[in-house]
């Protein structure tokens, strides 16, 4: 199971339902909370659902589609007993022996329980109550809408910061690297070269290389950047302006800028990991 980063809560028909996310794309919903809608012992309800052969086949298909490390041959053996009176579904065996990733058990007084990827959780919710599932989906969509708005605001803010620092960057280029005898075309080429210096240091490719690799996308290499990359880019623009004023050669600046990019991206990743450890029952 991938390490969790953030916990959210949705509300459906008076029930609070926990969600853990690893990357804001792969999210896991508490089956324990969903089962509380009609059960005083959620664990028994969940395991009764997991005993069904059709459910086991569904879980196996989900793993095949989403998990390249899933042990398909071992799953065929596991599936043979599904649905029989003697069959007991063990989440630990499912995870440890088959390499499955769609279900996991989280310990802890708060937020503990059985979690499943949203695809699986919605299937379970349908089994509990189709009406309840609709309430869950409705508030989940509300949560995603709010989250996307926040992410969009943060991304746009960092993009604007990068643009402001770009002015500092271009002013340093104009004042230190552009002789008065250059033609307009030569000046444009100089600015483009310095912009690509930053692109190579941060993204590992020039703007032209990105376009060739991503011909199906609109925008440019910086429009496709993550929040962390935009933050580091803003710092790099300021740093490169200082290096230009110090008279550093482009080859030397590339090395220094690459070192800065790697160090700051690593630092930002470490901040995310600290957020993991601060969660109640967080995994190390």
Backbone torsions as a table, in degrees:
resi	resn	phi	psi	omega
1	UNK	NA	128.7	179.0
2	UNK	-65.9	151.8	-179.1
3	UNK	-66.2	141.0	-179.3
4	UNK	-84.5	151.6	-178.8
5	UNK	-114.7	-40.9	-171.1
6	UNK	-147.4	144.1	176.0
7	UNK	-113.9	137.2	175.6
8	UNK	-125.5	170.8	177.3
9	UNK	-136.5	133.6	171.5
10	UNK	-112.4	163.8	-174.6
11	UNK	-128.6	124.4	-178.1
12	UNK	-138.0	118.0	177.3
13	UNK	51.3	41.5	177.3
14	UNK	83.8	0.6	-179.9
15	UNK	-105.3	129.7	173.5
16	UNK	-85.9	129.4	-175.6
17	UNK	-125.1	121.3	-177.3
18	UNK	-80.7	146.6	176.9
19	UNK	-132.3	130.6	170.8
20	UNK	-110.1	141.4	179.5
21	UNK	-126.3	143.6	177.0
22	UNK	-97.6	-34.6	-175.2
23	UNK	-150.4	21.0	-178.3
24	UNK	65.5	8.9	173.6
25	UNK	-121.0	-48.4	177.8
26	UNK	-94.6	105.6	-175.9
27	UNK	-118.9	148.7	-176.1
28	UNK	-123.6	125.5	-176.2
29	UNK	-104.2	144.8	-178.5
30	UNK	-72.3	111.3	173.3
31	UNK	-67.8	-30.9	178.8
32	UNK	-60.0	-44.2	179.1
33	UNK	-67.7	-40.8	178.7
34	UNK	-61.7	-41.3	-177.4
35	UNK	-66.2	-22.8	-179.9
36	UNK	-66.1	-14.2	179.7
37	UNK	-60.7	-33.8	-177.6
38	UNK	-134.8	16.7	-174.9
39	UNK	-146.2	141.6	174.7
40	UNK	-90.9	-10.6	175.8
41	UNK	-129.2	82.2	-174.6
42	UNK	-56.3	-37.1	-176.3
43	UNK	-60.1	-43.6	178.8
44	UNK	-63.6	-42.5	179.2
45	UNK	-60.5	-43.8	-179.2
46	UNK	-64.5	-44.7	-177.6
47	UNK	-71.2	-28.8	172.7
48	UNK	-63.2	-39.6	178.0
49	UNK	-66.7	-41.7	-176.8
50	UNK	-70.0	-15.5	-178.6
51	UNK	-75.7	-20.8	-175.7
52	UNK	-67.5	138.3	-178.8
53	UNK	-63.4	-39.2	-179.4
54	UNK	-66.1	-33.6	178.2
55	UNK	-69.1	-44.5	178.9
56	UNK	-60.4	-41.3	178.2
57	UNK	-64.7	-39.5	177.1
58	UNK	-62.5	-45.4	179.7
59	UNK	-62.4	-41.2	178.7
60	UNK	-63.8	-42.2	178.3
61	UNK	-64.2	-40.6	178.4
62	UNK	-59.6	-44.0	-179.8
63	UNK	-64.4	-41.8	179.7
64	UNK	-59.8	-39.0	-177.0
65	UNK	-76.7	-27.7	-171.7
66	UNK	-118.3	-8.6	-171.4
67	UNK	-133.0	100.8	-178.1
68	UNK	-67.1	-16.3	-178.9
69	UNK	-94.1	1.6	-179.5
70	UNK	-66.0	134.6	-176.5
71	UNK	-87.3	92.2	-173.1
72	UNK	-66.1	-39.7	-178.3
73	UNK	-64.8	-44.3	177.3
74	UNK	-64.2	-31.3	178.9
75	UNK	-65.0	-37.6	179.3
76	UNK	-58.7	-39.5	177.5
77	UNK	-68.4	-42.5	179.7
78	UNK	-60.4	-39.9	-174.9
79	UNK	-70.0	-26.7	-175.6
80	UNK	-58.6	-34.0	-176.9
81	UNK	-90.0	-11.0	-176.7
82	UNK	-59.6	136.8	177.5
83	UNK	91.0	-13.6	178.5
84	UNK	-79.9	163.4	-178.5
85	UNK	-62.9	-31.0	-176.4
86	UNK	-86.1	-7.5	-174.3
87	UNK	-74.6	130.4	174.3
88	UNK	-127.7	123.7	-179.4
89	UNK	-83.2	119.5	177.4
90	UNK	-106.2	116.2	179.8
91	UNK	-64.1	-35.3	178.6
92	UNK	-63.0	-46.8	178.2
93	UNK	-65.3	-40.5	178.5
94	UNK	-57.1	-41.7	-177.9
95	UNK	-80.4	-49.8	-173.3
96	UNK	-73.9	-43.0	-173.9
97	UNK	-85.4	-30.7	-177.4
98	UNK	-105.2	-7.9	-179.3
99	UNK	71.3	26.2	-177.8
100	UNK	-74.0	152.0	-177.3
101	UNK	-126.1	-3.5	-173.5
102	UNK	-80.5	-17.9	-179.8
103	UNK	-129.2	146.7	170.3
104	UNK	-156.3	157.1	178.0
105	UNK	-108.8	131.4	179.7
106	UNK	-115.3	128.1	178.9
107	UNK	-88.2	166.1	178.8
108	UNK	126.7	147.0	-178.7
109	UNK	-66.8	-38.3	-179.9
110	UNK	-112.6	122.2	179.6
111	UNK	84.4	3.7	178.0
112	UNK	-76.8	162.9	178.1
113	UNK	139.8	-167.2	179.7
114	UNK	-99.5	127.8	-178.7
115	UNK	-117.4	151.6	178.5
116	UNK	-140.8	150.1	173.7
117	UNK	-55.1	149.7	-173.4
118	UNK	-55.4	-34.8	178.5
119	UNK	-59.3	-42.7	-178.7
120	UNK	-76.1	-39.0	-178.7
121	UNK	-62.6	-39.9	178.6
122	UNK	-66.9	-33.5	176.7
123	UNK	-64.7	-42.3	177.5
124	UNK	-64.5	-41.6	179.8
125	UNK	-61.7	-36.7	176.7
126	UNK	-62.6	-37.4	179.2
127	UNK	-68.5	-36.7	178.3
128	UNK	-69.4	-50.6	-179.1
129	UNK	-172.8	117.0	177.5
130	UNK	-56.6	-37.1	179.0
131	UNK	-65.2	-44.1	179.9
132	UNK	-63.6	-37.2	178.0
133	UNK	-58.5	-40.8	180.0
134	UNK	-64.1	-37.4	176.2
135	UNK	-64.5	-40.9	179.1
136	UNK	-63.4	-47.5	-179.3
137	UNK	-61.4	-39.9	-178.5
138	UNK	-60.9	-47.0	-178.6
139	UNK	-76.6	-28.5	175.5
140	UNK	-64.0	-41.8	178.2
141	UNK	-65.0	-36.5	176.2
142	UNK	-62.3	-43.9	178.8
143	UNK	-61.6	-44.9	-179.2
144	UNK	-64.4	-38.2	178.8
145	UNK	-63.3	-44.8	178.4
146	UNK	-63.8	-42.3	-178.1
147	UNK	-65.4	-43.7	179.4
148	UNK	-62.9	-35.4	177.8
149	UNK	-64.9	-42.2	179.2
150	UNK	-66.1	-43.2	179.6
151	UNK	-64.0	-40.3	179.6
152	UNK	-63.0	-41.7	179.3
153	UNK	-63.3	-44.7	-179.5
154	UNK	-64.4	-42.8	-179.2
155	UNK	-63.2	-45.6	-179.0
156	UNK	-64.3	-36.5	178.6
157	UNK	-63.6	-46.9	179.2
158	UNK	-65.5	-33.7	177.7
159	UNK	-65.2	-40.3	179.2
160	UNK	-68.5	-37.9	176.9
161	UNK	-61.7	-42.8	178.5
162	UNK	-61.6	-38.2	179.3
163	UNK	-66.3	-40.4	178.7
164	UNK	-64.6	-43.5	178.0
165	UNK	-67.2	-27.2	177.8
166	UNK	-62.9	-33.3	177.3
167	UNK	-65.3	-40.6	176.3
168	UNK	-61.8	-40.7	-179.2
169	UNK	-63.8	-48.9	-177.6
170	UNK	-68.0	-33.4	177.0
171	UNK	-63.8	-39.5	178.6
172	UNK	-65.9	-38.2	177.6
173	UNK	-64.4	-47.3	-178.5
174	UNK	-60.0	-43.2	-173.8
175	UNK	-79.4	-20.5	-171.9
176	UNK	-122.9	-21.7	-172.0
177	UNK	-119.2	-5.0	-175.4
178	UNK	-114.2	104.4	175.7
179	UNK	-66.6	152.5	-177.2
180	UNK	-65.4	-19.8	-176.4
181	UNK	-83.3	-2.7	-178.9
182	UNK	-71.2	145.7	175.8
183	UNK	-78.7	164.2	177.3
184	UNK	-56.4	-39.0	178.9
185	UNK	-64.9	-40.2	179.7
186	UNK	-67.5	-36.1	178.2
187	UNK	-65.8	-44.8	178.4
188	UNK	-60.0	-41.0	179.6
189	UNK	-62.8	-37.9	-179.6
190	UNK	-65.6	-45.4	178.2
191	UNK	-61.3	-42.8	-179.0
192	UNK	-63.6	-39.7	178.5
193	UNK	-62.3	-41.2	-179.6
194	UNK	-70.1	-35.8	176.4
195	UNK	-64.8	-40.6	179.1
196	UNK	-70.8	-25.2	173.8
197	UNK	-58.8	-44.3	178.2
198	UNK	-68.3	-40.7	179.9
199	UNK	-60.2	-44.3	-179.2
200	UNK	-66.7	-41.1	-179.3
201	UNK	-64.6	-36.3	-175.9
202	UNK	-95.6	-48.4	-173.8
203	UNK	-97.7	-14.4	-179.7
204	UNK	81.0	13.8	179.0
205	UNK	-159.2	160.3	177.0
206	UNK	-82.1	170.2	178.1
207	UNK	-62.2	-39.4	179.5
208	UNK	-65.5	-42.4	178.6
209	UNK	-62.6	-38.5	178.0
210	UNK	-63.8	-44.1	-179.5
211	UNK	-62.0	-41.3	179.3
212	UNK	-65.1	-34.1	-178.5
213	UNK	-82.0	-23.3	-175.2
214	UNK	-127.5	52.7	-176.6
215	UNK	-65.1	-18.0	-178.9
216	UNK	-86.3	-5.1	-176.9
217	UNK	-102.4	151.8	173.7
218	UNK	-93.2	169.2	179.0
219	UNK	79.8	-161.5	-177.9
220	UNK	-130.3	-174.4	-174.1
221	UNK	-59.3	-34.2	-177.9
222	UNK	-81.7	-28.2	174.1
223	UNK	-65.5	-24.7	-177.7
224	UNK	-91.5	1.1	-175.4
225	UNK	-72.5	155.2	174.5
226	UNK	-81.2	170.9	177.3
227	UNK	-58.3	-46.2	-179.2
228	UNK	-63.2	-40.6	179.7
229	UNK	-64.8	-38.2	179.0
230	UNK	-66.2	-38.6	178.8
231	UNK	-65.1	-44.5	178.6
232	UNK	-66.1	-38.5	179.5
233	UNK	-59.6	-42.0	178.8
234	UNK	-60.4	-42.3	178.6
235	UNK	-66.8	-37.8	-179.7
236	UNK	-65.3	-37.4	-180.0
237	UNK	-63.6	-42.5	177.7
238	UNK	-65.5	-42.4	-178.3
239	UNK	-66.1	-41.5	179.3
240	UNK	-65.2	-35.2	176.7
241	UNK	-61.0	-40.5	178.5
242	UNK	-66.0	-43.9	-179.4
243	UNK	-63.4	-37.7	177.7
244	UNK	-63.1	-44.8	-179.7
245	UNK	-65.9	-25.2	177.0
246	UNK	-81.8	-5.3	177.6
247	UNK	82.2	20.1	179.8
248	UNK	-70.6	139.4	176.8
249	UNK	-68.9	156.3	-177.8
250	UNK	-59.7	-41.1	-179.8
251	UNK	-61.6	-39.0	178.6
252	UNK	-71.0	-39.5	179.3
253	UNK	-64.7	-36.9	178.9
254	UNK	-59.6	-43.7	179.5
255	UNK	-63.1	-46.9	-178.2
256	UNK	-65.9	-39.9	179.7
257	UNK	-68.2	-38.3	177.7
258	UNK	-64.5	-40.9	177.6
259	UNK	-62.1	-41.8	178.6
260	UNK	-63.8	-44.7	-178.3
261	UNK	-60.9	-47.6	-179.0
262	UNK	-63.0	-43.6	-178.1
263	UNK	-65.8	-43.7	-177.6
264	UNK	-73.0	-36.2	175.7
265	UNK	-64.5	-38.4	177.5
266	UNK	-65.0	-40.7	179.2
267	UNK	-63.5	-44.3	179.6
268	UNK	-64.8	-36.1	176.2
269	UNK	-65.8	-38.8	179.3
270	UNK	-64.7	-35.1	176.9
271	UNK	-61.0	-41.6	178.3
272	UNK	-63.0	-40.1	179.4
273	UNK	-65.3	-35.7	177.4
274	UNK	-64.4	-33.8	177.1
275	UNK	-63.7	-34.3	177.7
276	UNK	-62.8	-48.0	-174.8
277	UNK	-67.7	-23.5	-179.1
278	UNK	-79.7	-10.9	178.4
279	UNK	-68.1	144.6	172.6
280	UNK	-57.7	122.6	-179.0
281	UNK	72.5	16.5	-177.3
282	UNK	-59.4	148.9	-177.0
283	UNK	-94.9	145.8	-179.9
284	UNK	-96.7	NA	NA
